[in-house]
């Protein structure tokens, strides 16, 4: 039920505006690259800062809690780096395949076979 609702929500704009796959893929890639990944990076950065404050200020006296905060800070920095790498790979693939939101090329046969205006 949830899967079909999600598919309907994602596919409905494409069906309603009669977009083809050539317009839909760059839109999704643009959303992921321009909106989704920066939001995830912001959350990961806040997690790094929170664990750094927790390590140095909040859990300064308890060695067991301090080690736990240190481990979480290490994992959050690793996640931050992996997200940046993932973002770079996506941008590399987008620029390499030409799916960067540019308009698709128009075939030349439209000019060749279109009727000429009557003079």
N, C-alpha and C positions, 0 to 999 in steps of 0.2 A: 504494500500500500504506500509506504513512504517512498520507495524507489520510483513508483509510477508517478507520484506527485512531484517528485524532484525532476524527473524527465519531462513532465508536462510543463513545469515552470521554466525549465531551461529551453525547451523546444518551442514553446508558444510564441515568443517574439519572432522567431525565424519563420514559423508558419504564417503568422498574422501579417507580417510585412513582406512575405514571399521572398525572403532573402535566400540566396543560394549558399552553398557551402563555401564558395569563394569569399563571400562577405562575412560569414559567420565565424570562420576560423580566425581571421585577423582580429575580430572584435573580442573573442575570448582570450586570445593571446595578449592583446592590448590590456584587457582587464586584469589578467594575472600579472603582467609585467609592470603596469603602471599603478595598480591599486592594491592587489592582494599581497604581493611580496613586500612592499614597503610597510604595510600594516603588520605583517608578521615580523619584519625586522624591528619595528618599534616595540612590539611586545617582547621580543627577545632581548632588546637593549634594556628595557625596564626590568626584566628578570635579572640581567647581569648587574644592574645598579642595585636592585633590592638585595641580592645575595652579597654584594660587596659591602653594603651598609650593614647587613646582618652579620657578616664575618667580622668586620672591624669594630662596630659599635655595640650592637645589641647582644651578641653572644661573646663578648670579650672575656668574660670570667669563666665560663663553662667550656672546658676543653673538648668534651664530646659533641656539644652543639656546634662548636667552632669548626670541628672537622667535618661535620655534616654540611654546614654552610659552605665550607671550602670545596667539598665535592660537588655541591649543587652549582657553585660559581664556575667550576671547571666545566661541567656539563653545559651550562648556559653559554659560556664563551664558545665551546665547541659547536653548539647548535647555531649560534650567531654566525660563525665562520662558514658552516655548511649551508646556511640559507643564502649567504652572499655568493658562495660558489654555485649554488643552484640557480640563482638569479643570473649570474654570468653565463652559465651554460644555456639557459633559455634565451638570453639576448643573442648569444652566438648562433644558436640554431635559427632564431627568427631572422637575423640579418643574413645568414647564409642561404636560407631557403626563399627569402623574399616575401615572407609573410608579415612584414612589419607594418601592415595597415595601408600600404600603398594600393592604389587602384589597380585592378587587374588589367593586363594589356588587352587592347581591343583588336580583334582580328581585322586584317586588311580587306577581306572579302566583302565586308559591309559596304564599303565605298564602291567596290567593283560591280556588285550586283544590285545596288539600289537604283530605282528608276530615276532617270534624269528628268528634271523639270521641263515641261513643255514650253517652248518659246514661240 
